[in-house]
């Protein structure tokens, strides 16, 4: 019997994804990352820093412990499934609903940039060389810091999500809008 007779016809990724090791490792990654995401919400709910820190550390430990179960084969299987999903949803056809959602997210990005521009205009106009930071739009300095941080975070996330939602085909349309072509082509 040759070594090729002993090999399974299934690919290593497909064969490994049916094992209990893979399922256990995948479950551990999901639970660990959900714990970390929940820890981001806990301060809003009034939970103390110690509990939040414990949940973040616990989530990291559980996620890292999944390596024992997954190994190299499991990591390759998860990676190939994830990138196949992302690529198929990005390059697939975009319907009108998805297109309008993407355009709305891009518009949110532009509006937030103008809000921040107006804030900076007012802030620099009210600033003095000496004295405490000015109150702008009824917000003290710490509230202004929080507002600008959240606006920039929302702005960047909306831009990145809008590019993904609009799909790969949208880039071609955008390129055609800004590239000059001679008449008659």
C-alpha atoms as an extended CHARMM CRD file, in Angstrom:
* protein
*
       185  EXT
         1         1  UNK       CA              0.0000000000        0.0000000000        0.0000000000  PROA      1               0.0000000000
         2         2  UNK       CA              1.4200000000        3.3890000000       -0.9700000000  PROA      2               0.0000000000
         3         3  UNK       CA              1.2330000000        6.5110000000        1.1120000000  PROA      3               0.0000000000
         4         4  UNK       CA             -1.2800000000        8.0590000000       -1.3240000000  PROA      4               0.0000000000
         5         5  UNK       CA             -3.6710000000        5.1640000000       -0.6230000000  PROA      5               0.0000000000
         6         6  UNK       CA             -3.6450000000        6.0120000000        3.0750000000  PROA      6               0.0000000000
         7         7  UNK       CA             -4.4830000000        9.6910000000        2.5620000000  PROA      7               0.0000000000
         8         8  UNK       CA             -8.0260000000       10.9220000000        2.7970000000  PROA      8               0.0000000000
         9         9  UNK       CA             -9.6830000000       12.4900000000       -0.2210000000  PROA      9               0.0000000000
        10        10  UNK       CA            -10.8930000000       15.4350000000        1.8840000000  PROA      10              0.0000000000
        11        11  UNK       CA             -8.7100000000       18.4900000000        2.1960000000  PROA      11              0.0000000000
        12        12  UNK       CA             -6.9850000000       18.9460000000        5.5550000000  PROA      12              0.0000000000
        13        13  UNK       CA             -9.0750000000       22.0550000000        6.3080000000  PROA      13              0.0000000000
        14        14  UNK       CA            -12.4030000000       20.2820000000        5.7060000000  PROA      14              0.0000000000
        15        15  UNK       CA            -11.3940000000       17.1710000000        7.6090000000  PROA      15              0.0000000000
        16        16  UNK       CA            -10.1310000000       19.1220000000       10.5970000000  PROA      16              0.0000000000
        17        17  UNK       CA            -13.2500000000       21.3240000000       10.8270000000  PROA      17              0.0000000000
        18        18  UNK       CA            -15.3230000000       18.2590000000       11.7240000000  PROA      18              0.0000000000
        19        19  UNK       CA            -13.2410000000       17.3750000000       14.7930000000  PROA      19              0.0000000000
        20        20  UNK       CA            -14.1300000000       18.2090000000       18.3840000000  PROA      20              0.0000000000
        21        21  UNK       CA            -10.7940000000       20.0500000000       18.7290000000  PROA      21              0.0000000000
        22        22  UNK       CA            -11.7660000000       22.5240000000       16.0310000000  PROA      22              0.0000000000
        23        23  UNK       CA            -15.2520000000       23.0550000000       17.4420000000  PROA      23              0.0000000000
        24        24  UNK       CA            -13.8880000000       23.5630000000       20.9530000000  PROA      24              0.0000000000
        25        25  UNK       CA            -11.2080000000       26.0110000000       19.7640000000  PROA      25              0.0000000000
        26        26  UNK       CA            -13.6890000000       27.9860000000       17.6700000000  PROA      26              0.0000000000
        27        27  UNK       CA            -16.0890000000       28.1850000000       20.6080000000  PROA      27              0.0000000000
        28        28  UNK       CA            -13.2880000000       29.4370000000       22.8490000000  PROA      28              0.0000000000
        29        29  UNK       CA            -12.3170000000       32.1640000000       20.3630000000  PROA      29              0.0000000000
        30        30  UNK       CA            -15.9170000000       33.3200000000       20.0630000000  PROA      30              0.0000000000
        31        31  UNK       CA            -16.5460000000       33.3110000000       23.8320000000  PROA      31              0.0000000000
        32        32  UNK       CA            -13.2480000000       35.0970000000       24.5480000000  PROA      32              0.0000000000
        33        33  UNK       CA            -13.8840000000       37.8410000000       22.0150000000  PROA      33              0.0000000000
        34        34  UNK       CA            -17.5030000000       38.2980000000       23.1080000000  PROA      34              0.0000000000
        35        35  UNK       CA            -16.2100000000       38.7520000000       26.6580000000  PROA      35              0.0000000000
        36        36  UNK       CA            -13.8520000000       41.4730000000       25.4830000000  PROA      36              0.0000000000
        37        37  UNK       CA            -16.6390000000       43.2110000000       23.5390000000  PROA      37              0.0000000000
        38        38  UNK       CA            -18.9330000000       43.0170000000       26.5620000000  PROA      38              0.0000000000
        39        39  UNK       CA            -16.1560000000       44.5600000000       28.6670000000  PROA      39              0.0000000000
        40        40  UNK       CA            -16.2890000000       47.6360000000       26.4080000000  PROA      40              0.0000000000
        41        41  UNK       CA            -19.9510000000       48.1480000000       27.3320000000  PROA      41              0.0000000000
        42        42  UNK       CA            -19.5780000000       47.4700000000       31.0560000000  PROA      42              0.0000000000
        43        43  UNK       CA            -18.2970000000       50.9580000000       32.0500000000  PROA      43              0.0000000000
        44        44  UNK       CA            -21.4540000000       52.4710000000       30.5510000000  PROA      44              0.0000000000
        45        45  UNK       CA            -23.4740000000       50.1520000000       32.7930000000  PROA      45              0.0000000000
        46        46  UNK       CA            -21.5910000000       51.4480000000       35.8390000000  PROA      46              0.0000000000
        47        47  UNK       CA            -19.4120000000       48.3900000000       36.4710000000  PROA      47              0.0000000000
        48        48  UNK       CA            -16.0950000000       49.0410000000       38.1880000000  PROA      48              0.0000000000
        49        49  UNK       CA            -12.6930000000       49.0040000000       36.5120000000  PROA      49              0.0000000000
        50        50  UNK       CA            -11.6250000000       45.8340000000       38.3190000000  PROA      50              0.0000000000
        51        51  UNK       CA            -14.4790000000       43.7790000000       36.8870000000  PROA      51              0.0000000000
        52        52  UNK       CA            -13.9090000000       45.2340000000       33.4220000000  PROA      52              0.0000000000
        53        53  UNK       CA            -10.1990000000       44.4390000000       33.6050000000  PROA      53              0.0000000000
        54        54  UNK       CA            -10.9100000000       40.9010000000       34.8100000000  PROA      54              0.0000000000
        55        55  UNK       CA            -13.2740000000       40.3170000000       31.9080000000  PROA      55              0.0000000000
        56        56  UNK       CA            -10.7570000000       41.6420000000       29.3760000000  PROA      56              0.0000000000
        57        57  UNK       CA             -7.9620000000       39.4860000000       30.8120000000  PROA      57              0.0000000000
        58        58  UNK       CA            -10.2830000000       36.4820000000       31.0170000000  PROA      58              0.0000000000
        59        59  UNK       CA            -11.3730000000       36.9400000000       27.4180000000  PROA      59              0.0000000000
        60        60  UNK       CA             -7.7640000000       37.1670000000       26.2760000000  PROA      60              0.0000000000
        61        61  UNK       CA             -6.8030000000       34.0580000000       28.2160000000  PROA      61              0.0000000000
        62        62  UNK       CA             -9.7140000000       32.0570000000       26.7860000000  PROA      62              0.0000000000
        63        63  UNK       CA             -8.9160000000       33.2470000000       23.2450000000  PROA      63              0.0000000000
        64        64  UNK       CA             -5.2480000000       32.3760000000       23.6290000000  PROA      64              0.0000000000
        65        65  UNK       CA             -6.0900000000       29.0010000000       25.1610000000  PROA      65              0.0000000000
        66        66  UNK       CA             -7.9700000000       28.1410000000       21.9790000000  PROA      66              0.0000000000
        67        67  UNK       CA             -4.5900000000       27.7850000000       20.2800000000  PROA      67              0.0000000000
        68        68  UNK       CA             -4.1120000000       24.5190000000       22.1470000000  PROA      68              0.0000000000
        69        69  UNK       CA             -7.1970000000       23.0740000000       20.4840000000  PROA      69              0.0000000000
        70        70  UNK       CA             -6.9470000000       24.7130000000       17.0650000000  PROA      70              0.0000000000
        71        71  UNK       CA             -3.3010000000       24.3850000000       16.1920000000  PROA      71              0.0000000000
        72        72  UNK       CA             -1.9970000000       25.3540000000       12.7820000000  PROA      72              0.0000000000
        73        73  UNK       CA             -4.7020000000       23.4600000000       10.8660000000  PROA      73              0.0000000000
        74        74  UNK       CA             -7.5310000000       25.1250000000       12.7680000000  PROA      74              0.0000000000
        75        75  UNK       CA             -6.0820000000       28.5850000000       12.3170000000  PROA      75              0.0000000000
        76        76  UNK       CA             -5.7560000000       27.9830000000        8.5700000000  PROA      76              0.0000000000
        77        77  UNK       CA             -9.3490000000       26.7200000000        8.3910000000  PROA      77              0.0000000000
        78        78  UNK       CA            -10.7440000000       29.7520000000       10.2440000000  PROA      78              0.0000000000
        79        79  UNK       CA             -8.6540000000       32.1420000000        8.1780000000  PROA      79              0.0000000000
        80        80  UNK       CA             -9.7090000000       30.6270000000        4.8490000000  PROA      80              0.0000000000
        81        81  UNK       CA            -13.4130000000       30.6410000000        5.8080000000  PROA      81              0.0000000000
        82        82  UNK       CA            -13.2700000000       34.2270000000        7.0800000000  PROA      82              0.0000000000
        83        83  UNK       CA            -11.4820000000       35.6430000000        4.0410000000  PROA      83              0.0000000000
        84        84  UNK       CA            -13.7080000000       33.6810000000        1.6500000000  PROA      84              0.0000000000
        85        85  UNK       CA            -16.7830000000       35.2110000000        3.3320000000  PROA      85              0.0000000000
        86        86  UNK       CA            -15.3680000000       38.7510000000        3.2770000000  PROA      86              0.0000000000
        87        87  UNK       CA            -14.2830000000       38.4920000000       -0.3480000000  PROA      87              0.0000000000
        88        88  UNK       CA            -17.5880000000       37.0510000000       -1.5630000000  PROA      88              0.0000000000
        89        89  UNK       CA            -19.6530000000       39.7070000000        0.2160000000  PROA      89              0.0000000000
        90        90  UNK       CA            -17.3940000000       42.5540000000       -0.9600000000  PROA      90              0.0000000000
        91        91  UNK       CA            -17.1380000000       41.5220000000       -4.6090000000  PROA      91              0.0000000000
        92        92  UNK       CA            -20.7400000000       40.3350000000       -4.9210000000  PROA      92              0.0000000000
        93        93  UNK       CA            -23.5070000000       42.3700000000       -6.5300000000  PROA      93              0.0000000000
        94        94  UNK       CA            -24.8010000000       45.3780000000       -4.6080000000  PROA      94              0.0000000000
        95        95  UNK       CA            -28.5340000000       45.9960000000       -4.5560000000  PROA      95              0.0000000000
        96        96  UNK       CA            -30.1740000000       49.4150000000       -4.2600000000  PROA      96              0.0000000000
        97        97  UNK       CA            -30.8050000000       49.0960000000       -0.5080000000  PROA      97              0.0000000000
        98        98  UNK       CA            -27.1580000000       48.2620000000        0.2180000000  PROA      98              0.0000000000
        99        99  UNK       CA            -26.0260000000       51.0510000000       -2.1110000000  PROA      99              0.0000000000
       100       100  UNK       CA            -28.1410000000       53.6730000000       -0.3320000000  PROA      100             0.0000000000
       101       101  UNK       CA            -26.9160000000       52.4750000000        3.0700000000  PROA      101             0.0000000000
       102       102  UNK       CA            -23.3300000000       52.8930000000        1.8690000000  PROA      102             0.0000000000
       103       103  UNK       CA            -24.0040000000       56.3570000000        0.4620000000  PROA      103             0.0000000000
       104       104  UNK       CA            -25.6980000000       57.3420000000        3.7440000000  PROA      104             0.0000000000
       105       105  UNK       CA            -22.6350000000       56.2170000000        5.6990000000  PROA      105             0.0000000000
       106       106  UNK       CA            -20.3950000000       58.2650000000        3.4110000000  PROA      106             0.0000000000
       107       107  UNK       CA            -22.6650000000       61.2800000000        3.9110000000  PROA      107             0.0000000000
       108       108  UNK       CA            -22.4440000000       60.7970000000        7.7070000000  PROA      108             0.0000000000
       109       109  UNK       CA            -18.6690000000       60.8760000000        7.3540000000  PROA      109             0.0000000000
       110       110  UNK       CA            -18.7670000000       64.1790000000        5.4660000000  PROA      110             0.0000000000
       111       111  UNK       CA            -21.2720000000       65.7680000000        7.8850000000  PROA      111             0.0000000000
       112       112  UNK       CA            -19.1740000000       64.8000000000       10.9040000000  PROA      112             0.0000000000
       113       113  UNK       CA            -16.0740000000       66.2950000000        9.3030000000  PROA      113             0.0000000000
       114       114  UNK       CA            -17.9310000000       69.5970000000        8.8840000000  PROA      114             0.0000000000
       115       115  UNK       CA            -19.2130000000       69.5020000000       12.4670000000  PROA      115             0.0000000000
       116       116  UNK       CA            -15.6480000000       69.0490000000       13.7160000000  PROA      116             0.0000000000
       117       117  UNK       CA            -14.4920000000       71.8630000000       11.4230000000  PROA      117             0.0000000000
       118       118  UNK       CA            -17.1480000000       74.2080000000       12.8660000000  PROA      118             0.0000000000
       119       119  UNK       CA            -16.1880000000       73.1820000000       16.3880000000  PROA      119             0.0000000000
       120       120  UNK       CA            -12.5150000000       73.9000000000       15.7180000000  PROA      120             0.0000000000
       121       121  UNK       CA            -13.4200000000       77.2610000000       14.1940000000  PROA      121             0.0000000000
       122       122  UNK       CA            -15.4140000000       78.2040000000       17.3040000000  PROA      122             0.0000000000
       123       123  UNK       CA            -12.7830000000       76.7580000000       19.6590000000  PROA      123             0.0000000000
       124       124  UNK       CA             -9.8870000000       78.6850000000       18.1520000000  PROA      124             0.0000000000
       125       125  UNK       CA            -11.9890000000       81.8390000000       18.0140000000  PROA      125             0.0000000000
       126       126  UNK       CA            -12.7880000000       81.5980000000       21.7370000000  PROA      126             0.0000000000
       127       127  UNK       CA             -9.3280000000       80.4990000000       22.8760000000  PROA      127             0.0000000000
       128       128  UNK       CA             -7.0390000000       82.9040000000       24.7060000000  PROA      128             0.0000000000
       129       129  UNK       CA             -3.3160000000       82.7670000000       25.3890000000  PROA      129             0.0000000000
       130       130  UNK       CA             -3.9770000000       82.7040000000       29.1210000000  PROA      130             0.0000000000
       131       131  UNK       CA             -6.8400000000       81.4980000000       31.2090000000  PROA      131             0.0000000000
       132       132  UNK       CA             -8.8950000000       78.3340000000       31.4350000000  PROA      132             0.0000000000
       133       133  UNK       CA            -10.0650000000       76.4300000000       28.3490000000  PROA      133             0.0000000000
       134       134  UNK       CA            -13.1910000000       78.0970000000       26.9630000000  PROA      134             0.0000000000
       135       135  UNK       CA            -16.6980000000       76.7000000000       27.1690000000  PROA      135             0.0000000000
       136       136  UNK       CA            -17.8800000000       76.0220000000       23.6220000000  PROA      136             0.0000000000
       137       137  UNK       CA            -21.3880000000       74.9670000000       22.5890000000  PROA      137             0.0000000000
       138       138  UNK       CA            -22.2260000000       74.7130000000       26.3080000000  PROA      138             0.0000000000
       139       139  UNK       CA            -19.5730000000       72.0220000000       26.8810000000  PROA      139             0.0000000000
       140       140  UNK       CA            -16.6540000000       72.2830000000       29.2620000000  PROA      140             0.0000000000
       141       141  UNK       CA            -13.1870000000       71.1630000000       28.1720000000  PROA      141             0.0000000000
       142       142  UNK       CA            -13.4950000000       67.4930000000       29.2240000000  PROA      142             0.0000000000
       143       143  UNK       CA            -16.8780000000       67.1920000000       27.5020000000  PROA      143             0.0000000000
       144       144  UNK       CA            -15.3960000000       68.7410000000       24.3640000000  PROA      144             0.0000000000
       145       145  UNK       CA            -12.5880000000       66.1720000000       24.4040000000  PROA      145             0.0000000000
       146       146  UNK       CA            -15.0980000000       63.3470000000       24.6870000000  PROA      146             0.0000000000
       147       147  UNK       CA            -17.2770000000       64.8080000000       21.9100000000  PROA      147             0.0000000000
       148       148  UNK       CA            -14.4000000000       65.1640000000       19.4590000000  PROA      148             0.0000000000
       149       149  UNK       CA            -13.0450000000       61.6950000000       20.2550000000  PROA      149             0.0000000000
       150       150  UNK       CA            -16.4130000000       60.0440000000       19.6620000000  PROA      150             0.0000000000
       151       151  UNK       CA            -17.0610000000       62.0850000000       16.5120000000  PROA      151             0.0000000000
       152       152  UNK       CA            -13.7430000000       61.0380000000       15.0000000000  PROA      152             0.0000000000
       153       153  UNK       CA            -14.2970000000       57.4060000000       15.9540000000  PROA      153             0.0000000000
       154       154  UNK       CA            -17.7900000000       57.3970000000       14.4080000000  PROA      154             0.0000000000
       155       155  UNK       CA            -16.4580000000       59.2310000000       11.3630000000  PROA      155             0.0000000000
       156       156  UNK       CA            -13.6800000000       56.7300000000       10.6600000000  PROA      156             0.0000000000
       157       157  UNK       CA            -15.8670000000       53.7020000000       11.3110000000  PROA      157             0.0000000000
       158       158  UNK       CA            -18.6310000000       55.0350000000        9.0510000000  PROA      158             0.0000000000
       159       159  UNK       CA            -16.1300000000       55.6190000000        6.2520000000  PROA      159             0.0000000000
       160       160  UNK       CA            -14.5940000000       52.1440000000        6.4720000000  PROA      160             0.0000000000
       161       161  UNK       CA            -17.9670000000       50.4160000000        6.7300000000  PROA      161             0.0000000000
       162       162  UNK       CA            -19.3730000000       52.4610000000        3.8340000000  PROA      162             0.0000000000
       163       163  UNK       CA            -16.5310000000       51.4080000000        1.5390000000  PROA      163             0.0000000000
       164       164  UNK       CA            -17.1870000000       47.7660000000        2.4090000000  PROA      164             0.0000000000
       165       165  UNK       CA            -20.9670000000       48.1230000000        2.0360000000  PROA      165             0.0000000000
       166       166  UNK       CA            -20.6850000000       49.8690000000       -1.3360000000  PROA      166             0.0000000000
       167       167  UNK       CA            -18.6210000000       46.9480000000       -2.6480000000  PROA      167             0.0000000000
       168       168  UNK       CA            -15.8010000000       46.5820000000       -5.1120000000  PROA      168             0.0000000000
       169       169  UNK       CA            -17.9210000000       47.7080000000       -8.0580000000  PROA      169             0.0000000000
       170       170  UNK       CA            -18.4130000000       51.1410000000       -6.4970000000  PROA      170             0.0000000000
       171       171  UNK       CA            -14.6980000000       51.9170000000       -6.7880000000  PROA      171             0.0000000000
       172       172  UNK       CA            -14.9490000000       51.5080000000      -10.5610000000  PROA      172             0.0000000000
       173       173  UNK       CA            -17.8780000000       53.9210000000      -10.6720000000  PROA      173             0.0000000000
       174       174  UNK       CA            -15.9840000000       56.4270000000       -8.5150000000  PROA      174             0.0000000000
       175       175  UNK       CA            -12.8820000000       56.0950000000      -10.6800000000  PROA      175             0.0000000000
       176       176  UNK       CA            -14.9310000000       56.7730000000      -13.8160000000  PROA      176             0.0000000000
       177       177  UNK       CA            -16.2890000000       59.9070000000      -12.1620000000  PROA      177             0.0000000000
       178       178  UNK       CA            -12.8470000000       61.4230000000      -11.5290000000  PROA      178             0.0000000000
       179       179  UNK       CA            -10.8540000000       60.1490000000      -14.5560000000  PROA      179             0.0000000000
       180       180  UNK       CA            -11.0890000000       62.2000000000      -17.7090000000  PROA      180             0.0000000000
       181       181  UNK       CA            -11.7480000000       60.3400000000      -20.9340000000  PROA      181             0.0000000000
       182       182  UNK       CA            -11.7000000000       61.8320000000      -24.3910000000  PROA      182             0.0000000000
       183       183  UNK       CA            -15.0190000000       62.0430000000      -26.2360000000  PROA      183             0.0000000000
       184       184  UNK       CA            -15.6540000000       59.2980000000      -28.7680000000  PROA      184             0.0000000000
       185       185  UNK       CA            -13.9840000000       56.5340000000      -26.7860000000  PROA      185             0.0000000000
